[in-house]
Amino acid sequence: MKLNNKIGGNYLVYVAHIGALLTVTFWATSFLSTKVLMESGGFTPVEMYVYRFTGAYFLLLLLTLKKIFSDSWRDELTFLISGICSGSLYFITENIALQLTKAGNVSLLASISPLFTTLLMAIVFKQKIKSGVIVGSGIAILGVACIILGNGESLELRPTGDLLALAAALCWAIYTIAIRRVIPTYTTLFVTRKLFFYGVVTALPLLFLQGEPSHLSLLFDVYQPRYFFNFIFLVMCCSVLAYIIWNEAMKILGAVTANNYLYLQPPITMVAASFFLDEHIFTMGIIGCLLVIAGLIISDKWKGSIWFKKK
């Protein structure tokens, strides 16, 4: 009986790893669809976020109508904080950072989120981080830097934008820590719906204040179907499906292990862009991919069954 339980548990862990990888693949390719929707006078960054997650919210609402509210105000507050940190605040700070500093800076600094998660887990739960995890994270970050700088860009310090990019990474880490408390209590569908609701509600004021006309009609332009199909991909795969799988993966793997997969976003985006946008892959990009993978392997080997060792 114990053997069967162990086999079943290992099976779930393997599935969770595959789910985390699939989710990161969706999120990595979402940059390409977002680029298509925002180019040539398309959607604004705020519109992209609000329309995408509003559509995802109503899809999930249809599946979870039996339960609307949380079991307590404390849980509702947790969902509010998590929704803001993983939604409106994360995306908005990242978008503003792109206007104030170089894209390479934002990509590199925002990808530090897994490291923030590791540090916050150590602080909040008073656990000591294994040295191998730090080494593996450092190698992965170096790999991300190689990918970003592989096209000849250079990092240039621009404090305001750089700090906002770091703030976006910190927001995601806070969401990861906060949501752990309620994930075991509620269904994944309910948790994901709550995150989308609070993210959209807190972003609506910015949509009303953006001072630009709505571009929602582009989704129904039969002469430009790319808008509709890319939007559907973002809503169905990158929002609804990805967040459901991600929250379930965090429940099985733990917050830090799941978040470490985020280091794979830049290499996946690089490869996808070469196929769909004809962007070139440079030698530094290939080296970066290898470093990211090496960092993940080192971290996984050193962490053992958990990412921390108790003091």
Salt bridges, closest charged atoms under 4 A:
GLU47 OE1 - HIS215 ND1 2.79
ASP71 OD1 - LYS67 NZ 2.78
ASP75 OD1 - ARG181 NH2 2.76
GLU76 OE2 - LYS194 NZ 2.56
GLU156 OE1 - ARG158 NH2 3.38
GLU248 OE1 - LYS251 NZ 3.70
GLU279 OE2 - LYS35 NZ 3.41
ASP300 OD1 - LYS303 NZ 3.56
